[in-house]
């Protein structure tokens, strides 16, 4: 019995770093541009997150608490993100989580000619 316990403890000691490393990395995605709405996952459970949105030359911050599953959803009710312009969102967690989301360069159609 003592031998079996030692084997189980050794197996747990060997496997725990592998199991701990399998956690999802923090990530975010924009789900709407008007108002600017962000969802995040992979953060620590019940972690205080500071989100900073930089768009249109302005910076706005939010603080929120993640769910027990490490997720969140928030909206900047007065902010509309222009997909043709540059924007960036940074998340910094109180337990060390970090994530960043930013615009990708893509061509926007030119405005129609004025006649």
C-alpha positions in Angstrom: 0.0 0.0 0.0 2.8 2.4 0.9 4.5 1.6 -2.4 1.3 2.3 -4.4 1.0 5.7 -2.6 4.6 6.5 -3.5 4.0 5.7 -7.2 0.8 7.9 -7.3 2.7 10.8 -5.6 5.6 10.5 -8.0 3.2 10.4 -11.0 1.5 13.6 -9.8 4.8 15.3 -9.3 5.9 14.4 -12.8 2.6 15.3 -14.5 1.7 18.5 -12.6 4.0 20.8 -14.6 2.6 19.4 -17.9 -1.0 19.8 -16.7 -0.5 23.3 -15.4 1.1 24.4 -18.7 -1.9 23.3 -20.6 -4.0 26.3 -19.5 -5.2 28.5 -22.2 -3.3 31.8 -22.7 -5.3 35.0 -22.1 -7.0 36.3 -25.3 -9.5 38.8 -26.3 -11.8 39.5 -29.3 -13.9 42.4 -30.4 -17.5 41.3 -30.8 -19.0 44.6 -31.8 -17.7 48.0 -32.9 -20.7 50.1 -31.9 -20.5 50.2 -29.0 -17.0 48.8 -28.7 -17.5 45.4 -27.1 -14.8 43.0 -26.0 -14.8 39.4 -24.7 -11.9 37.8 -22.9 -11.0 34.3 -21.8 -8.0 32.4 -20.4 -7.5 34.9 -17.6 -7.1 33.8 -13.9 -10.3 33.1 -12.1 -11.7 36.2 -10.3 -8.9 38.4 -11.5 -9.2 42.1 -11.6 -8.5 43.2 -15.2 -7.6 46.8 -16.3 -8.5 47.3 -19.9 -7.3 50.3 -21.8 -8.8 51.1 -25.2 -6.9 53.5 -27.5 -9.0 54.6 -30.5 -9.4 57.8 -32.4 -6.6 59.5 -30.5 -8.4 58.9 -27.1 -7.6 56.5 -24.3 -10.3 55.0 -22.1 -9.9 52.5 -19.2 -12.2 49.9 -17.6 -11.7 47.8 -14.5 -13.6 44.5 -14.2 -13.6 41.2 -12.4 -13.3 37.9 -14.4 -15.7 35.0 -13.8 -14.6 31.9 -11.9 -13.8 30.5 -15.4 -11.5 33.5 -16.2 -13.8 35.1 -18.7 -15.2 38.6 -19.1 -17.3 40.7 -21.4 -17.5 44.5 -21.4 -18.6 47.4 -23.6 -17.5 51.0 -23.9 -21.0 52.5 -24.4 -19.9 55.8 -25.8 -17.1 54.4 -28.1 -17.5 53.3 -31.7 -14.4 51.7 -33.2 -13.6 52.7 -36.8 -12.3 49.5 -38.4 -10.4 51.6 -41.0 -8.5 53.4 -38.3 -5.9 52.3 -35.8 -7.0 51.0 -32.4 -5.6 48.9 -29.6 -6.8 47.2 -26.4 -4.5 46.1 -23.6 -5.6 43.9 -20.7 -3.5 43.7 -17.5 -4.6 41.4 -14.7 -3.9 41.6 -11.0 -2.7 38.0 -11.0 -0.2 38.5 -13.9 -2.4 37.8 -16.9 -1.7 40.0 -20.0 -3.4 40.2 -23.4 -3.4 42.6 -26.3 -5.7 43.2 -29.3 -5.1 45.6 -32.1 -6.3 46.6 -35.5 -4.9 44.9 -38.5 -3.9 46.9 -41.5 -6.4 46.5 -44.2 -7.5 48.6 -47.1 -10.7 50.6 -46.7 -12.5 51.8 -49.8 -11.9 55.4 -50.8 -14.8 57.7 -50.4 -16.9 58.3 -53.4 -16.0 61.3 -55.6 -17.8 64.5 -54.9 -19.5 65.8 -58.0 
